[in-house]
Amino acid sequence: MKPCSVFLFRIGEDKLQIAKTLYSYPDRIVIKSFHECETTGFRGGVVSDLEAAGEEVEDLFRRAEMSLEHFEPPLYVVVDELPLRTYVHQSAISISRSGRTIGHLDTRRVVELTRKTAMIPLDQTIIFTVPEEYRVDDMGEILNPFGLEGRRLGAKLFLYTLEHTAFQNLRKVFYRSGLESIELLPASWMVAQGILRESEMRGKTLLIDLEGNHTAISLVNRFAPIMFNLIPQGSDRILQQLADDYDLSLGEAKRLGERFGTLELQSGFDAGKVPLPTRRGEAVKTVELEHFQKKIHESSVQLLKTLKSEIDKILAIHPDVASFVVTGQVFAMHGFLELAQSEWSLQAPVRFGLATGVEGDKDIVTHPARTALMGAARWIASEKTRHIAELEERGLFHRQFERVKIWIQRYL
């Protein structure tokens, strides 16, 4: 099958990202181009300034040299976790009185019905669904009912929703830019798609994604999310104390943290000086490296203790969690993972997750801040494969192929 291009757009806390991916059936995904920029038109994953947001979207497309005139819809937009809510709903459909083989169209039909009948607040709009499990007649906890015989098919869905006005504002921004067809994807589930191994998706895995001002915790089991928590504290907390104590901006504190910060302190704190950024006319100022690293260590421990209390609540309900995966922007600092393992006192090992299964510039595809976009590329590839299977089931794939072959023979 001919490779096709897919456009991905990411609305983060304070940045916008765009990527053009090349998808080749069945499983090759290549990032052909990537661009990002700071944003003032979006805040916390939603539109805060309509005009500025529209200009930023169009400017990012121009910088990426992606022509809107030749754009093939839809545009896949990865939305930050902050404005999203989650719900679970289930329903069922009748297959036939005598029973028959369940196909892809049956699963699509029950998912659509379950989505339409979901009991959610009136101010919320469903943007994305993940089947947690299916039920065929009296047999439940089925991952894939395709090919089974049955009279009745049920589905239990994990729903992601967005406030209706926020949803409309997002659509308006892209509509004004000439992008009438968009599909919204939740960042937390896209991160899981990007970094979790098949064994981690199959068993119970706790995924902890530390963003700048929040942390998203997802519990995954049998290839679906079953719990999602959002904590309003993230990796910025680690360096905020430095910014306050040394009269720095958060950006300046981040740059110093990346250069001098470390949590690998088995042999004690380092000696030396840390030069602080100076304003015009000020004398050069420095602080002791030991003092600087101690502050980072103390702030990291405080953040990890906050996260531990949330993790303990989840483990009280799901004590059989088999693995823990941590990702996010904090890992520019060496030693964080080891400190987390120590502070959380977990029985299972903790590993750092990077995106896999996507080809391209290594600095792009493995960067923690771009994991959601890479995961979206993998999810889209799997959806395209599933769609091809549906076409084959209906016989459309082969009929279309034969028509194209006849056309080529006749006119070329």
Backbone torsions as a table, in degrees:
resi	resn	phi	psi	omega
1	MET	NA	141.5	-178.4
2	LYS	-64.3	134.2	177.7
3	PRO	-59.8	147.2	178.8
4	CYS	-126.8	151.6	-179.7
5	SER	-94.5	140.7	177.3
6	VAL	-129.5	136.0	180.0
7	PHE	-103.8	131.1	179.8
8	LEU	-118.8	137.6	179.4
9	PHE	-129.0	135.6	-177.1
10	ARG	-122.2	124.2	174.5
11	ILE	-102.9	104.5	-178.8
12	GLY	-98.1	-166.9	179.4
13	GLU	-60.6	-50.2	-175.7
14	ASP	-137.5	10.1	-179.0
15	LYS	-136.7	153.3	170.8
16	LEU	-112.6	142.8	179.3
17	GLN	-132.2	146.3	176.0
18	ILE	-138.1	140.7	-179.8
19	ALA	-141.5	143.2	172.0
20	LYS	-108.0	122.5	-178.4
21	THR	-114.8	149.6	176.8
22	LEU	-112.7	120.7	-176.9
23	TYR	-110.4	127.0	177.5
24	SER	-120.5	127.1	-179.6
25	TYR	-66.5	134.6	8.7
26	PRO	-99.2	-21.4	-169.0
27	ASP	-147.3	24.8	179.2
28	ARG	-102.1	124.9	-179.0
29	ILE	-127.6	125.0	-178.0
30	VAL	-126.5	129.3	173.5
31	ILE	-84.0	111.0	-176.6
32	LYS	-85.5	-34.0	178.4
33	SER	-154.4	152.9	-178.6
34	PHE	-148.2	136.1	176.0
35	HIS	-144.3	152.4	175.8
36	GLU	-146.3	161.3	179.6
37	CYS	-154.5	158.4	173.1
38	GLU	-69.8	153.6	-179.2
39	THR	-129.2	141.3	170.6
40	THR	-117.2	-14.8	-179.0
41	GLY	-83.0	-18.8	176.3
42	PHE	-117.7	144.7	174.9
43	ARG	-145.0	127.6	-179.6
44	GLY	63.0	29.0	176.6
45	GLY	88.1	-3.0	179.9
46	VAL	-126.6	168.0	-177.7
47	VAL	-74.9	128.1	176.0
48	SER	-113.1	-21.8	178.4
49	ASP	-144.2	107.4	-172.5
50	LEU	-61.2	-45.5	-177.4
51	GLU	-67.1	-47.1	-179.5
52	ALA	-63.6	-40.0	-179.9
53	ALA	-63.4	-43.2	178.6
54	GLY	-62.8	-41.8	178.6
55	GLU	-64.4	-39.6	-179.5
56	GLU	-67.0	-39.6	178.4
57	VAL	-62.8	-48.8	-178.7
58	GLU	-65.4	-39.0	179.8
59	ASP	-65.2	-38.3	-179.8
60	LEU	-67.8	-37.7	175.3
61	PHE	-62.8	-41.0	179.4
62	ARG	-65.2	-43.4	179.9
63	ARG	-63.4	-33.4	179.4
64	ALA	-83.0	-1.1	179.9
65	GLU	55.6	43.2	176.2
66	MET	-109.0	112.0	-176.9
67	SER	-75.6	125.3	177.1
68	LEU	-69.1	-24.6	-179.1
69	GLU	-67.4	-33.0	-177.9
70	HIS	-104.7	17.7	-178.2
71	PHE	-74.8	134.4	176.8
72	GLU	-104.1	114.9	-176.7
73	PRO	-69.1	162.5	0.4
74	PRO	-89.3	166.4	168.9
75	LEU	-92.0	125.5	178.7
76	TYR	-88.9	119.9	-175.6
77	VAL	-113.6	115.4	178.4
78	VAL	-86.2	119.8	-174.6
79	VAL	-100.9	137.7	178.7
80	ASP	-59.5	155.6	-176.9
81	GLU	-70.1	-26.5	-169.3
82	LEU	-52.8	-46.9	-176.4
83	PRO	-86.5	0.0	-172.5
84	LEU	-90.7	151.0	171.2
85	ARG	-122.6	161.3	-179.9
86	THR	-129.7	147.1	178.9
87	TYR	-143.3	165.4	175.1
88	VAL	-127.3	134.3	179.3
89	HIS	-145.9	152.0	179.4
90	GLN	-141.5	151.3	175.7
91	SER	-158.0	-178.0	-176.4
92	ALA	-147.7	160.2	176.4
93	ILE	-129.3	159.7	175.4
94	SER	-91.1	130.5	178.2
95	ILE	-85.8	-57.0	174.1
96	SER	-169.5	157.7	-178.8
97	ARG	-65.4	-37.2	-177.7
98	SER	-90.5	-13.8	-178.6
99	GLY	92.0	146.4	176.6
100	ARG	-159.5	177.2	-178.4
101	THR	-73.4	132.8	-179.5
102	ILE	-82.8	131.3	-179.8
103	GLY	-116.6	-179.3	-179.1
104	HIS	-61.8	-34.5	-179.3
105	LEU	-66.9	-32.6	177.4
106	ASP	-66.7	-43.9	179.3
107	THR	-65.2	-38.8	177.6
108	ARG	-62.9	-41.1	-178.2
109	ARG	-65.4	-42.1	-179.0
110	VAL	-71.4	-33.0	176.5
111	VAL	-66.3	-42.8	179.3
112	GLU	-64.3	-40.8	178.5
113	LEU	-64.8	-44.4	-179.5
114	THR	-62.9	-38.8	178.1
115	ARG	-65.0	-42.8	-177.5
116	LYS	-68.7	-32.4	-175.5
117	THR	-96.1	5.3	-177.4
118	ALA	-62.7	136.3	178.6
119	MET	-90.5	97.9	178.5
120	ILE	-129.5	160.8	177.8
121	PRO	-56.1	148.3	-175.9
122	LEU	-64.2	-23.4	-177.8
123	ASP	-88.2	5.4	-178.2
124	GLN	-108.2	146.2	176.0
125	THR	-120.2	129.8	178.2
126	ILE	-72.4	125.5	179.5
127	ILE	-110.0	-18.1	-173.7
128	PHE	-163.4	143.5	178.3
129	THR	-133.4	147.6	175.0
130	VAL	-130.3	121.8	176.3
131	PRO	-67.1	121.8	175.6
132	GLU	-79.1	-41.3	179.9
133	GLU	-166.0	164.0	174.9
134	TYR	-119.0	161.2	175.7
135	ARG	-131.9	127.1	176.4
136	VAL	-112.2	113.5	-174.3
137	ASP	54.9	-117.1	-177.5
138	ASP	-98.8	5.0	-177.4
139	MET	-101.6	120.4	-178.1
140	GLY	-107.5	-173.3	178.2
141	GLU	55.5	44.1	178.5
142	ILE	-99.9	127.6	179.3
143	LEU	-77.9	-43.1	-176.8
144	ASN	-138.2	106.4	-176.7
145	PRO	-83.7	-1.4	-175.8
146	PHE	-58.5	127.8	178.1
147	GLY	93.3	-12.6	179.1
148	LEU	-78.2	155.4	174.7
149	GLU	-93.1	138.8	179.2
150	GLY	-171.3	163.8	176.8
151	ARG	-103.5	-22.6	-175.8
152	ARG	-141.9	137.9	-178.4
153	LEU	-125.6	125.4	178.0
154	GLY	-117.0	158.2	179.0
155	ALA	-140.2	142.3	174.1
156	LYS	-115.6	120.6	-173.3
157	LEU	-112.5	142.8	169.1
158	PHE	-97.0	119.3	-171.8
159	LEU	-107.3	135.8	170.4
160	TYR	-107.9	130.5	-178.4
161	THR	-126.5	159.6	177.8
162	LEU	-133.9	143.0	178.0
163	GLU	-55.4	137.1	-171.1
164	HIS	-57.9	-42.3	-179.5
165	THR	-66.1	-37.9	177.1
166	ALA	-65.5	-38.8	177.3
167	PHE	-62.8	-44.8	-179.7
168	GLN	-65.0	-38.9	179.1
169	ASN	-65.2	-38.8	176.2
170	LEU	-62.2	-46.8	179.1
171	ARG	-60.6	-39.4	-177.7
172	LYS	-64.2	-40.6	179.5
173	VAL	-59.5	-49.3	-177.1
174	PHE	-74.2	-32.4	177.6
175	TYR	-63.3	-42.5	178.9
176	ARG	-64.3	-24.5	179.0
177	SER	-89.3	4.8	178.4
178	GLY	90.5	10.1	-179.2
179	LEU	-106.5	89.3	-173.7
180	GLU	-81.3	-21.6	-177.1
181	SER	-115.3	110.3	177.1
182	ILE	-128.9	151.6	175.7
183	GLU	-127.0	120.8	-175.8
184	LEU	-88.0	136.7	-179.6
185	LEU	-125.8	134.2	179.7
186	PRO	-75.0	129.7	-175.6
187	ALA	-60.0	-40.3	-175.4
188	SER	-61.6	-41.6	-179.3
189	TRP	-75.1	-30.8	176.5
190	MET	-68.2	-36.7	175.5
191	VAL	-60.3	-44.1	178.2
192	ALA	-60.6	-41.5	178.7
193	GLN	-61.7	-32.9	-175.2
194	GLY	-80.0	-32.6	-168.9
195	ILE	-119.6	-18.8	-176.6
196	LEU	-79.7	136.3	175.4
197	ARG	-75.1	163.3	-178.3
198	GLU	-59.5	-39.7	179.5
199	SER	-65.1	-34.0	178.9
200	GLU	-74.2	-33.5	176.4
201	MET	-70.5	-32.9	-177.2
202	ARG	-76.8	-42.2	179.1
203	GLY	-92.0	-179.7	179.5
204	LYS	-79.2	119.6	-178.0
205	THR	-131.3	134.6	175.9
206	LEU	-99.4	117.9	-179.3
207	LEU	-103.8	122.2	-176.4
208	ILE	-116.8	112.2	-176.0
209	ASP	-111.7	106.1	-178.7
210	LEU	-89.4	106.1	173.8
211	GLU	-94.2	-174.5	-175.1
212	GLY	-61.6	-56.6	-176.1
213	ASN	-114.5	12.4	175.6
214	HIS	-156.0	165.6	176.2
215	THR	-128.7	126.9	178.5
216	ALA	-100.9	125.3	179.2
217	ILE	-116.4	118.2	-179.8
218	SER	-118.0	134.6	173.3
219	LEU	-103.2	120.4	-176.5
220	VAL	-111.5	136.8	177.1
221	ASN	-149.4	130.1	176.9
222	ARG	54.1	48.7	172.6
223	PHE	67.6	26.5	178.3
224	ALA	-151.6	150.2	174.3
225	PRO	-75.4	137.8	177.5
226	ILE	-120.2	-8.2	177.3
227	MET	-157.9	144.2	178.9
228	PHE	-144.6	127.4	177.1
229	ASN	-126.1	142.9	177.8
230	LEU	-120.5	122.2	-178.3
231	ILE	-108.7	126.6	-175.1
232	PRO	-77.6	40.1	174.4
233	GLN	-142.5	134.6	-178.3
234	GLY	-137.4	-158.1	-174.0
235	SER	-67.3	-20.0	178.3
236	ASP	-63.1	-26.2	-179.7
237	ARG	-61.3	-30.8	-177.3
238	ILE	-63.1	-37.3	-174.9
239	LEU	-104.6	-5.8	-178.7
240	GLN	-64.0	-36.0	178.9
241	GLN	-64.4	-37.6	175.4
242	LEU	-61.8	-44.6	-179.6
243	ALA	-61.1	-41.4	-179.4
244	ASP	-69.2	-45.0	-175.8
245	ASP	-68.7	-35.7	-173.8
246	TYR	-105.7	10.7	177.8
247	ASP	57.0	53.3	179.9
248	LEU	-117.5	159.3	168.5
249	SER	-76.4	161.7	179.0
250	LEU	-63.1	-35.8	177.7
251	GLY	-62.6	-41.7	177.8
252	GLU	-65.0	-40.8	179.0
253	ALA	-64.2	-37.6	178.2
254	LYS	-63.2	-44.1	-178.4
255	ARG	-64.8	-39.8	176.5
256	LEU	-66.2	-38.7	179.0
257	GLY	-62.4	-41.1	179.1
258	GLU	-66.2	-32.0	-176.7
259	ARG	-84.9	-42.2	-172.5
260	PHE	-115.7	-13.8	-175.2
261	GLY	-77.2	140.8	173.6
262	THR	-157.0	150.0	175.4
263	LEU	-115.6	8.4	176.0
264	GLU	-87.5	83.7	-169.8
265	LEU	-118.9	35.5	-178.2
266	GLN	-60.4	-34.0	-177.7
267	SER	-101.7	20.6	179.3
268	GLY	97.5	-178.8	-177.8
269	PHE	-86.0	151.5	-179.1
270	ASP	-74.9	154.3	174.7
271	ALA	-97.8	156.3	178.3
272	GLY	133.0	-170.5	-176.9
273	LYS	-124.7	149.8	174.3
274	VAL	-114.4	115.8	178.1
275	PRO	-75.1	128.7	-179.9
276	LEU	-91.5	148.1	174.9
277	PRO	-59.5	141.4	-178.3
278	THR	-118.4	150.4	173.3
279	ARG	-87.3	164.9	-177.7
280	ARG	-59.1	130.1	177.3
281	GLY	89.1	-8.5	-179.8
282	GLU	-86.5	151.5	175.4
283	ALA	-75.5	155.1	179.3
284	VAL	-65.6	130.9	-179.5
285	LYS	-117.2	145.4	177.5
286	THR	-135.6	161.3	173.3
287	VAL	-131.9	157.5	178.1
288	GLU	-65.0	132.8	179.9
289	LEU	-60.5	-37.7	179.0
290	GLU	-59.9	-44.7	-179.9
291	HIS	-64.3	-41.3	-179.6
292	PHE	-61.8	-47.1	-177.9
293	GLN	-70.8	-32.5	176.7
294	LYS	-63.3	-40.3	179.5
295	LYS	-64.7	-41.2	177.9
296	ILE	-63.4	-43.2	179.9
297	HIS	-62.4	-44.9	-178.9
298	GLU	-63.8	-43.5	180.0
299	SER	-66.0	-37.3	179.1
300	SER	-65.6	-42.5	179.4
301	VAL	-62.9	-41.3	179.2
302	GLN	-62.1	-43.9	178.6
303	LEU	-63.6	-43.8	-178.8
304	LEU	-64.7	-34.2	176.8
305	LYS	-67.3	-38.4	176.5
306	THR	-62.4	-45.2	179.2
307	LEU	-66.4	-34.9	-179.3
308	LYS	-61.6	-39.1	179.8
309	SER	-62.9	-37.0	177.6
310	GLU	-72.3	-40.4	178.2
311	ILE	-62.7	-40.9	180.0
312	ASP	-62.1	-35.9	178.3
313	LYS	-63.8	-40.8	179.5
314	ILE	-68.2	-42.0	-179.1
315	LEU	-67.3	-26.0	176.5
316	ALA	-66.2	-30.1	178.9
317	ILE	-90.6	-36.3	-177.7
318	HIS	-125.5	75.8	-177.6
319	PRO	-70.2	-10.0	-176.2
320	ASP	-95.3	22.1	175.2
321	VAL	-61.0	127.7	-172.0
322	ALA	-97.0	-23.6	-177.2
323	SER	-151.2	155.9	-179.5
324	PHE	-128.4	130.4	179.5
325	VAL	-127.1	129.6	-178.4
326	VAL	-117.8	138.9	175.9
327	THR	-147.1	177.2	178.9
328	GLY	128.6	-178.8	-171.8
329	GLN	-76.1	-12.6	-174.3
330	VAL	-69.3	-14.7	-168.9
331	PHE	-82.8	11.9	166.9
332	ALA	-69.6	-14.5	-177.8
333	MET	-100.4	120.2	-177.3
334	HIS	-68.4	140.8	174.3
335	GLY	94.5	-3.9	-177.3
336	PHE	-65.2	-41.6	-177.4
337	LEU	-63.0	-43.1	179.1
338	GLU	-64.5	-38.7	178.2
339	LEU	-66.3	-39.2	178.4
340	ALA	-62.7	-44.5	179.0
341	GLN	-58.4	-40.2	-179.3
342	SER	-70.5	-45.9	-175.8
343	GLU	-71.0	-35.2	-176.0
344	TRP	-82.3	-18.5	177.8
345	SER	50.5	49.4	-177.1
346	LEU	-88.0	147.7	178.5
347	GLN	-74.2	-38.8	-179.7
348	ALA	-87.8	154.6	-180.0
349	PRO	-70.0	154.4	176.3
350	VAL	-110.3	129.7	177.3
351	ARG	-123.1	158.2	177.7
352	PHE	-92.8	126.8	-176.2
353	GLY	-98.0	130.3	172.1
354	LEU	-120.6	151.5	179.9
355	ALA	-63.9	140.3	177.8
356	THR	-133.3	167.2	175.1
357	GLY	82.1	7.3	-179.9
358	VAL	-126.5	131.3	179.1
359	GLU	-92.7	154.4	178.7
360	GLY	145.1	-170.8	178.0
361	ASP	-56.5	124.5	-175.3
362	LYS	-59.2	-37.5	-179.7
363	ASP	-65.5	-21.3	179.4
364	ILE	-90.7	-53.1	-170.8
365	VAL	-73.7	-20.8	-179.7
366	THR	-107.9	4.7	-179.6
367	HIS	-73.4	128.4	-176.4
368	PRO	-57.1	-32.0	-178.0
369	ALA	-75.5	-6.4	-178.1
370	ARG	-116.6	12.3	-176.1
371	THR	-62.0	-40.6	-178.2
372	ALA	-61.8	-39.1	179.7
373	LEU	-68.0	-40.5	178.5
374	MET	-66.9	-38.9	177.1
375	GLY	-64.3	-37.0	177.3
376	ALA	-62.4	-39.0	177.8
377	ALA	-61.0	-41.1	179.3
378	ARG	-68.7	-40.2	-179.9
379	TRP	-64.0	-43.6	179.6
380	ILE	-61.7	-40.8	178.4
381	ALA	-60.6	-43.3	-179.9
382	SER	-67.0	-35.6	178.1
383	GLU	-67.0	-38.3	178.4
384	LYS	-65.9	-38.6	176.9
385	THR	-63.2	-42.4	178.3
386	ARG	-64.1	-38.9	180.0
387	HIS	-64.3	-39.1	177.6
388	ILE	-62.7	-39.3	178.0
389	ALA	-63.3	-37.1	177.5
390	GLU	-66.3	-41.4	178.3
391	LEU	-62.4	-41.0	178.9
392	GLU	-64.4	-37.8	178.9
393	GLU	-62.0	-39.1	-179.1
394	ARG	-84.4	-5.4	180.0
395	GLY	81.1	2.5	-176.7
396	LEU	-73.1	-33.9	-176.1
397	PHE	-60.5	-50.0	-177.3
398	HIS	-69.5	-36.3	178.6
399	ARG	-65.1	-42.8	178.6
400	GLN	-65.4	-39.3	179.5
401	PHE	-62.5	-42.9	179.8
402	GLU	-64.9	-38.8	178.4
403	ARG	-63.5	-43.5	178.9
404	VAL	-63.5	-41.5	-179.3
405	LYS	-63.5	-42.5	178.3
406	ILE	-63.5	-41.8	-179.6
407	TRP	-62.2	-43.1	179.8
408	ILE	-63.7	-44.1	-179.7
409	GLN	-64.3	-32.8	-175.9
410	ARG	-80.9	-38.1	-170.4
411	TYR	-110.5	-11.1	-176.8
412	LEU	-115.2	NA	NA
